[in-house]
Amino acid sequence: MRDGQPGAVLHPGDAIQLRYSTPARGHLVVVSLDGRGAVTPFYDDAGRSLAIEPGAARLLEGSVVLDDALGTERVVGCFSPTPLDTDAVVAAGRDALEAAGGDPRKVDRLPLDCAQATFTFEKKAR
């Protein structure tokens, strides 16, 4: 296990675990946007946002095993004081990716009224 950095090179089958920081209790949905046009929920709670506690560098439970889509992938965390619907976050991710011509590097934020944190990584074959 090692700490990752934005822009890190990862590989299909790698398992990642994410941290978040927030000053208040709230709700979080994390999605991934890839170059194939897929928007995949990484962290949620059965179609709804996770209830989260305040703190710095809090580790999300569990990990995500990366699929075989190669290229740049953008991860977006959507924070809200009220619950979020995962399907709405995924739809916003699709809209943002389409507006960016399918390039996750060109997505600055999702068209949602919530605080967001984002980073990219490169996924390459081993």
C-alpha positions in Angstrom: 0.0 0.0 0.0 1.2 3.5 -0.8 -0.2 7.0 -0.8 -1.2 8.1 -4.3 -0.9 11.5 -5.8 -3.0 13.2 -8.5 -1.6 12.2 -11.9 -0.3 8.9 -10.5 0.0 6.0 -12.9 -2.2 3.0 -12.0 -3.1 -0.2 -13.7 -6.3 -2.3 -14.3 -6.9 -4.5 -11.3 -5.2 -2.1 -8.8 -7.3 -1.5 -5.7 -7.6 2.1 -4.5 -8.9 3.6 -1.3 -9.9 7.2 -1.0 -9.7 9.8 1.8 -11.8 13.0 2.2 -11.6 16.1 4.3 -14.6 18.2 5.3 -15.3 20.7 8.1 -18.9 19.4 8.7 -21.1 16.4 8.7 -22.8 15.8 5.4 -23.2 13.4 2.5 -20.8 12.2 -0.2 -21.0 10.4 -3.6 -17.7 9.6 -5.4 -17.8 8.9 -9.2 -15.2 8.2 -11.8 -15.3 9.5 -15.4 -13.1 7.6 -18.0 -12.1 8.1 -21.6 -14.6 5.4 -22.8 -17.4 7.7 -21.6 -18.3 5.6 -18.5 -19.3 7.3 -15.3 -19.0 4.8 -12.5 -20.0 5.2 -8.8 -16.9 4.5 -6.6 -18.4 5.3 -3.2 -22.1 5.5 -2.3 -24.6 3.7 -0.1 -27.0 1.6 -2.3 -27.9 4.4 -4.7 -27.7 7.2 -2.1 -24.9 9.3 -0.7 -22.7 8.1 2.2 -23.3 9.9 5.5 -19.9 11.4 6.4 -18.3 12.9 9.5 -16.1 16.0 9.7 -12.4 15.6 9.7 -9.2 15.8 7.8 -7.9 12.9 5.6 -10.7 10.5 6.7 -10.4 7.1 5.0 -13.4 5.8 3.2 -14.2 2.2 4.1 -13.4 -0.5 1.5 -11.6 -0.1 -1.8 -12.3 0.1 -5.5 -10.7 -2.3 -8.0 -10.0 -0.5 -11.2 -11.4 -1.8 -14.5 -9.6 -2.2 -17.8 -10.4 1.3 -19.3 -7.0 2.8 -20.1 -6.1 6.5 -20.2 -7.0 9.4 -18.0 -9.6 8.9 -15.4 -11.1 11.7 -13.3 -12.5 11.0 -9.8 -15.1 13.5 -8.5 -16.3 13.6 -4.9 -19.6 15.5 -4.5 -20.2 16.8 -0.9 -23.6 18.1 0.3 -25.3 18.9 3.6 -28.3 17.0 2.4 -28.5 13.5 0.8 -27.6 13.1 -2.8 -29.0 10.5 -5.3 -26.2 8.5 -7.0 -28.1 8.3 -10.3 -28.3 12.2 -10.4 -24.6 12.4 -9.8 -23.9 9.8 -12.5 -26.1 11.7 -14.9 -24.3 15.0 -14.1 -21.0 13.2 -14.8 -22.3 12.0 -18.2 -23.4 15.5 -19.0 -20.0 17.0 -18.0 -18.1 14.4 -19.9 -20.2 14.9 -23.0 -19.7 18.7 -22.8 -15.9 18.0 -22.6 -15.9 16.0 -25.8 -15.5 12.8 -23.8 -12.1 13.9 -22.3 -12.1 13.5 -18.5 -9.1 15.9 -18.3 -11.4 18.7 -19.5 -14.1 18.3 -16.8 -13.5 20.9 -14.1 -16.7 20.1 -12.1 -20.0 18.4 -12.5 -23.1 20.5 -13.1 -24.4 20.1 -9.6 -25.0 22.6 -6.8 -22.6 21.0 -4.3 -19.0 21.3 -3.1 -16.7 19.1 -5.2 -13.2 17.7 -5.0 -11.5 16.1 -8.0 -8.3 14.5 -9.2 -7.1 12.6 -12.2 -4.8 9.5 -12.6 -3.5 7.7 -15.6 -4.4 4.0 -16.1 -1.9 2.1 -18.2 -1.5 -1.6 -19.0 1.1 -3.4 -17.0 
